[in-house]
């Protein structure tokens, strides 16, 4: 949006949170939108803080005992760094805390990727 502010979308899915138990299938899906604020420094590596809102869906299926599923509103907070690769691309990574209202588990996540600037 500006030199200091960016928006991003996030889609995450964990297929099976309990891989050691074949009779239990637990999955978590999150969809969040966030705003990033880049802190101006004299260095090439640029730190930023992030905050956003979204939804989390938590589903549990226990063989022979039934299933449970819930979707809840949540938020995320985090911080990271970005390193420019060119005039419109950068490599970055961050840590985020994802918290939802009640039954969806809270998680810490690490993300790394390439960002692309759209527009001027």
N, C-alpha and C positions, 0 to 999 in steps of 0.2 A: 504493500500500500504506500509506504514511504521508505526512506532510508533506514528508519529505526523500527518500523512496525510491519509485521507480516501476519498473514492468516494461513492456517493449514488445516487439513482434514486428516483424520486417522481412522483406520479400520483394522481392528485386531481380532484374531480368533485363536483360541487354544483348543485343540481337538479333544484332548483327554488329560485332564488335570491329575487323574489317578491311574497312570499307566500300569502300575503293579497289580491292580485288581481287575481281572477280566470280567467280573460280574457287575462292575460299576462303571458307568460312562458319565463323566462330568465334563461339560464344555462351558466355555466363557467367550462371549462375543462382545466387543465394545466398538462404538462409533462415537467419535468426539470431534468437535471443532474447537480450535484454539487460536489465541492471539499471542504472538511472540514480540517481545520488546528487546531490540538489540542495543547493547550498551556501547556507546562510542568510546574507543580506546585508541592509543597510538600504535597498537600491535595489529598484526595481520589476523591473528586468531581472535574472533569476536565473540564475547560471551553474550548470552541472552537469558531472559526469564520467560516462562510460558504459563498460561492459564487458559482453561477451556471448560466447556459443558458438553454433555452427551448422554448416551444411553448405554446400559450394560444389560446383556441377557445371560442369565445363569441357568443351566439345565442339568438336571441329575436324573439318570435312568438306572435303577437298580434291578437287576435281573430277578424276576419273581416277586418283587415288592412294589413295583410301580414307578412312577416318575414325578418329577417336580420341575417347574419352570417359572421364572419370574423375569420381568424386564423393569429396570429402574433408572431414574434420572441420576446423574452423577456429575462429578467435576474432576479435573486434573490440574495439578500444579507441578512445575518442574523448572529445570535450568539446564543449559547446555552451551556448546560452543559451535561456531561455524568458521570454516576456512574456505576462502574463495578459490575456485578452480579456474574461473574465467570471469568475463564481465557479467554473465547472466547465470552462472552456476556456482554452487558451493557444496562442500562436503561438511556434514555436521553430525553431532551426536548429543544425546541428552538423557537425563534421568527424569522420570515422571512418577508421581504418586496418583493413582486412580482410586477414588472413593465414591461409592454409590450409597443410596439411602439406607438399605436394610440388609437384604439377604444376598446381594451380589458381593462376592469377596473383594476386599480392597487389595490392590496389588501395586508393586513397584515395577516399573518397566524401564529398560534401556533400549533406545532406538538410535540407529545410525543410518544415514542415507545421503542421497544427492538431492539438493533442492534446485529448482529452476525458476528464475524470475520471469514473470509475464508482464508485458507492458514496458514502459520506458523507465 
